[in-house]
Amino acid sequence: MNGARDSKAGSDWLVLAALVVAWGSAFAALKIAVHDFPPAWNTVARLWVATATMLIVALARGERPPRFSLAKDSPWRAYAWVGSVGLAIPFVMFAFAATRLPSAVNAICNGASPLFTAALAQLLLADERLGWRKFAGVGLGFVGLVVLVAPRLASGGSLEALALASAIFGAFLYAVSNIITRKAPPVSALSGALMMCSVGAVLATIWAVATTPLPPMPSAEAWAAVTALGVFSSALGSVGYVYLVQRRGPVFMSMSIYLAPLWATALGVAVLGERPGWPAYLALALILAGVGLTTTPAFRR
């Protein structure tokens, strides 16, 4: 029995590592995609690619999602909220931020999501009480956000300030979706991910059609970037996300966001030639230290 539990725990860490790579790489791909895809249509494309990918996997496995219903106890109702709050809206937020911010800075803003998750879990989930560490960690992470934002607000324009606010708000929405997923009726990871991505794709399409004209035909490079976002970050990432939240809780899952900015910053520097500046690196260190304080008890459990 102990060996089986150790094996399952080991698989949790492998899924966590895969999420770090998939989500950390998303910011570099997003920076490439938004050259040709406006934020709204970038979100539409990646979510429909994700939905198609999971439909193919579900058909291959002979798995069907629950019958569609918006009744109070239906999984569709809960995952519809996740698809809007945790995918469609924050994807547009981060895509807009990518038009004005380096991918590394965008990822560092996203790194605040575990802090928001810990704070919300403290308020809403009885089994995620973290004591004094949570308060210290959230405070330290908030200082990191100030270090990141303040110099850019002082030297940048209103659009850059709006981009920073957009990325931070997107991180907060990710935290809200973590709590919703934890409270959602139990379904398989694939079914949960398929429901949230399909609903998110429909909502994103409605928003894009209503607000943004269709762009000219994007380049092959932009299509490759948005396809990678859909297949790896959105489709496979969503499956891993549901799996970890159901098995280990939102705080453990949010550790993937804790580590993803490190990967994203390295890719931004090495692949895109970005130079975020010392405030960004200091902010990254403070946010990571803050998240470490808030999530250490979850790792011990």
Sequence and secondary structure as in RCSB ss.txt:
>XXXX:A:sequence
MNGARDSKAGSDWLVLAALVVAWGSAFAALKIAVHDFPPAWNTVARLWVATATMLIVALARGERPPRFSLAKDSP
WRAYAWVGSVGLAIPFVMFAFAATRLPSAVNAICNGASPLFTAALAQLLLADERLGWRKFAGVGLGFVGLVVLVA
PRLASGGSLEALALASAIFGAFLYAVSNIITRKAPPVSALSGALMMCSVGAVLATIWAVATTPLPPMPSAEAWAA
VTALGVFSSALGSVGYVYLVQRRGPVFMSMSIYLAPLWATALGVAVLGERPGWPAYLALALILAGVGLTTTPAFR
R
>XXXX:A:secstr
 HHHHHHHHHHHHHHHHHHHHHHHHHHHHHHHHTTTS HHHHHHHHHHHHHHHHHHHHHHHT        STT H
HHHHHHHIIIIIIHHHHHHHHHHTTS HHHHHHHHTTHHHHHHHHHHHH GGG  HHHHHHHHHHHHHHHHHHHH
HHHHHS HHHHHHHHHHHHHHHHHHHHHHHHHHS    HHHHHHHHHHHHHHHHHHHHHHH    S   HHHHHH
HHHIIIIIIIIHHHHHHHHHHHH HHHHTHHHHHHHHHHHHHHHHTS     HHHHHHHHHHHHHHHHHHHHHHH
 
